[in-house]
Amino acid sequence: MRRLRAAGIARINLDMMYGLPTQTVAHVEETARVAAALRADRVAAFGYAHVPWMKPAQRAIRGEDLPGAAARMEQAAAAHAALCGAGYAPIGLDHFALPDDPMARAAEAGTLRRNFQGYTTDTAPVLLGLGCSAIGETPEGFVQNIADERGWAAAVEAGILPVSRGLALSEDDRIRRRAIERVMCDLRLDLAPLPLCVRAQALPGLRALARDGLVALEGDVVRVREPGRRFLRHVAACFDAKLGTGSGRHSAAV
């Protein structure tokens, strides 16, 4: 960190992880304290995703060494408390920033954005993925590069776009994408401008979350309560018409 600062890099982001094998709350608290002591401008606290069916090397990790859902929540809460106690502002689901950082200011102004890299202040409508398995995003849809490194390299050397698959978005998809992004960034969403079909699909799930005290439904506005911050993906899922319709298996949301 000292060498980066000395080289003139003014703003530095650190990523930390919880939910790792044999990790404890004390480990997470110490990591958060180190990140805060280094005065990283931004800290992202990501939960480890155990997906051995996608990442065969993870099969070396014993399941009994992984913290369960309750322990993961305790670790995430410990990171949140330690970073906020050190003066960081919580951003969305799992990011933290110093109060004078552009990300903290964007969150206050309602201009925060979110893409496959996480939360960002970048307002560019196009994200280009350059490496193997990287995902690109445009207003028209998504593309993913070849995941196999050799196949990706061969396509690049042959002068072929190394894309393995893509998804063209309908107008309904774009509306839902925007709704999901805003609730993930702002922790609130005005449902009134949404088409009736989107609201009709989302409301049952939102009402269930409201009964659990995770969100508040205030007229046409859904607002995420502080206990619901860790469940932001569940709130966003209420607006996702495609979740659970594909054949892929993903990591747990908590």
Secondary structure, 3 states (H helix, E strand, C coil): CHHHHHCCCCCCEEEEEECCCCCCHHHHHHHHHHHHHCCCCEEEEEECCCCCCCCHHHHHCCHHHCCCHHHHHHHHHHHHHHHHHCCCEEECCCEEECCCCHHHHHHHHCCCEEECCEEECCCCCCECCCCCCCEEEECCEEEEECCCHHHHHHHHHCCCCCEEEEEECCHHHHHHHHHHHHHHHHCEEECCCCCHHHHHHHHHHHHHHHHCCCEEEECCEEEECHHHHHHHHHHHHCCCCCCCCCCCCCCCCC
